[in-house]
């Protein structure tokens, strides 16, 4: 057991979490054969198999389940030690693991990363895109330091600071330009294109249209990204809603028309959250307060540059 390393623990924890060698290797930034070799080496050190290898998915053995639980606890403790060291500095610095939801990441991340680099060049940002439930789980397990997502978040374990408030805009085929803008009830009767289940933006759009999230109306269609939805609208398939920050990027090459909805207009608040127990909390609060003042202007400038 003298050769057991933190690398073994991190690779095995990733495999146990994703249940797939390919996805675990991607998260660990190594090749799949290299990850497989590390797991076999770990099993040799343990003297027993930790995983059952199947064609499409990996299952943990009984020993593997127990080993994963212990490995996760050890890694969590090690990460906390790193947080304590980083928190001891006067200025934010070092690796900063940032989670961002998909309906924000392509539009906000460039401005956010640039702002961090300008104000705190010692920070090494490590962004990761995932849906809200995944980000909350990763924050809880200390796999992320902070996350940018839609507020409110109900869990008391997290601190939250609003960053940006924005409207939802209606996107229709170009041929419908100038037609009356439907209200929420009228929109619910149209062929509505929404993101797949798991995206909080989908739930917010359904709520505005007063469509129960558990139902699937006949004319409800789904896409994997806002870009896909807008292109489907441009092809005349239906209509959709997008957040205002996505407008400059997603509509510049699509044959669509964009309108603001009648009051009360649907809106969302985007904020930064982190674990209250994180030793980095004072630094994260300072970052959040700074971003709340700088990001709206940075996004506006970014939008003007993209429209040129």
Secondary structure in CASP SS format (residue, H / E / C, confidence):
PFRMAT SS
TARGET T0000
AUTHOR 0000-0000-0000
METHOD secondary structure of the structure
MODEL  1
X C 1.00
X C 1.00
X C 1.00
X C 1.00
X C 1.00
X H 1.00
X H 1.00
X H 1.00
X H 1.00
X H 1.00
X H 1.00
X H 1.00
X H 1.00
X H 1.00
X H 1.00
X H 1.00
X H 1.00
X H 1.00
X C 1.00
X C 1.00
X H 1.00
X H 1.00
X H 1.00
X H 1.00
X H 1.00
X H 1.00
X H 1.00
X H 1.00
X C 1.00
X C 1.00
X C 1.00
X H 1.00
X H 1.00
X H 1.00
X H 1.00
X H 1.00
X H 1.00
X H 1.00
X H 1.00
X H 1.00
X H 1.00
X H 1.00
X H 1.00
X H 1.00
X H 1.00
X H 1.00
X C 1.00
X C 1.00
X C 1.00
X C 1.00
X E 1.00
X E 1.00
X E 1.00
X C 1.00
X C 1.00
X C 1.00
X C 1.00
X E 1.00
X E 1.00
X E 1.00
X C 1.00
X H 1.00
X H 1.00
X H 1.00
X H 1.00
X H 1.00
X H 1.00
X H 1.00
X H 1.00
X H 1.00
X H 1.00
X H 1.00
X H 1.00
X H 1.00
X H 1.00
X H 1.00
X H 1.00
X H 1.00
X H 1.00
X H 1.00
X H 1.00
X H 1.00
X H 1.00
X H 1.00
X H 1.00
X H 1.00
X H 1.00
X C 1.00
X C 1.00
X C 1.00
X C 1.00
X C 1.00
X C 1.00
X E 1.00
X E 1.00
X E 1.00
X E 1.00
X E 1.00
X E 1.00
X E 1.00
X C 1.00
X H 1.00
X H 1.00
X H 1.00
X H 1.00
X H 1.00
X H 1.00
X H 1.00
X H 1.00
X H 1.00
X H 1.00
X H 1.00
X H 1.00
X H 1.00
X H 1.00
X H 1.00
X H 1.00
X H 1.00
X H 1.00
X C 1.00
X C 1.00
X C 1.00
X E 1.00
X E 1.00
X E 1.00
X E 1.00
X E 1.00
X E 1.00
X E 1.00
X C 1.00
X C 1.00
X H 1.00
X H 1.00
X H 1.00
X H 1.00
X H 1.00
X H 1.00
X H 1.00
X H 1.00
X H 1.00
X C 1.00
X C 1.00
X C 1.00
X C 1.00
X C 1.00
X E 1.00
X E 1.00
X E 1.00
X E 1.00
X E 1.00
X E 1.00
X C 1.00
X C 1.00
X C 1.00
X C 1.00
X C 1.00
X C 1.00
X E 1.00
X E 1.00
X E 1.00
X E 1.00
X E 1.00
X E 1.00
X E 1.00
X E 1.00
X E 1.00
X E 1.00
X E 1.00
X E 1.00
X E 1.00
X E 1.00
X E 1.00
X E 1.00
X H 1.00
X H 1.00
X H 1.00
X C 1.00
X C 1.00
X C 1.00
X C 1.00
X C 1.00
X C 1.00
X C 1.00
X H 1.00
X H 1.00
X H 1.00
X H 1.00
X H 1.00
X C 1.00
X C 1.00
X C 1.00
X E 1.00
X E 1.00
X E 1.00
X E 1.00
X C 1.00
X C 1.00
X C 1.00
X C 1.00
X H 1.00
X H 1.00
X H 1.00
X H 1.00
X H 1.00
X H 1.00
X H 1.00
X H 1.00
X H 1.00
X C 1.00
X C 1.00
X C 1.00
X C 1.00
X C 1.00
X C 1.00
X C 1.00
X C 1.00
X C 1.00
X C 1.00
X C 1.00
X C 1.00
X E 1.00
X E 1.00
X E 1.00
X C 1.00
X C 1.00
X H 1.00
X H 1.00
X H 1.00
X H 1.00
X H 1.00
X H 1.00
X H 1.00
X H 1.00
X H 1.00
X C 1.00
X C 1.00
X C 1.00
X C 1.00
X E 1.00
X E 1.00
X E 1.00
X E 1.00
X E 1.00
X H 1.00
X H 1.00
X H 1.00
X H 1.00
X H 1.00
X H 1.00
X H 1.00
X C 1.00
X C 1.00
X C 1.00
X C 1.00
X C 1.00
X E 1.00
X E 1.00
X E 1.00
X E 1.00
X E 1.00
X C 1.00
X C 1.00
X C 1.00
X C 1.00
X C 1.00
X C 1.00
X E 1.00
X E 1.00
X E 1.00
X E 1.00
X E 1.00
X E 1.00
X E 1.00
X E 1.00
X E 1.00
X C 1.00
X C 1.00
X C 1.00
X C 1.00
X C 1.00
X H 1.00
X H 1.00
X H 1.00
X H 1.00
X H 1.00
X H 1.00
X H 1.00
X H 1.00
X H 1.00
X H 1.00
X H 1.00
X H 1.00
X H 1.00
X H 1.00
X H 1.00
X H 1.00
X H 1.00
X H 1.00
X H 1.00
X H 1.00
X H 1.00
X H 1.00
X H 1.00
X H 1.00
X H 1.00
X H 1.00
X H 1.00
X C 1.00
END
